[in-house]
Amino acid sequence: MRWFGIGFGIGLLFLIGGYSLGLFLPATYQADVSRVIDASRSEVWAAINDYNDNPISGRMAQKVTTLESDSKLAEWIEDIGASQITVKDLERQGNKVIKREARDSIVPLYATITIRLGDRDGKTAIHVTNETRINNGTWHVPLFRLSMYFTSSLEDGLENYLDELEADLESHKVADAD
């Protein structure tokens, strides 16, 4: 019984220490990912703008709901179960650049995602930048900051997004071939 108490105490110390550390970590994080995709720029652009098939939150998205918008720019909600992410297009430059904002409904987390497309030897070069800010405001903040600081979760999320985008494009090629 004594060892259980010692183990519990040490675990509690780590939990409190980690949470406290999270309070003092930076609020802003950035990740950049680049890739060349074997598809035309117009095909990649269409896939990026098909947020029902290719949501920003990737596999976490359980449901995507389009919102009515006064502007010509798209706005939607990605339901990820425990929370919802509201995503809206901020800026578009032809089929070369799209800038999006994503806001979490629970954690004061704000992300600006910029996707740039270019041509490379008949393929499409894609570069994605995610700048995320996690403001103070809820008990979740230190945990999210710990995760961002000590893992590559932001970069991994962008890699997963591009993996799924590429898989979606590939599935359309296979469907067109049939």
Secondary structure as UniProt FT lines:
FT   HELIX           2..24
FT   STRAND          28..37
FT   HELIX           41..48
FT   TURN            51..53
FT   TURN            56..57
FT   HELIX           58..60
FT   STRAND          63..66
FT   STRAND          75..79
FT   STRAND          84..93
FT   TURN            94..96
FT   STRAND          97..104
FT   STRAND          109..120
FT   TURN            121..122
FT   STRAND          123..134
FT   TURN            139..140
FT   HELIX           141..150
FT   HELIX           153..177
//
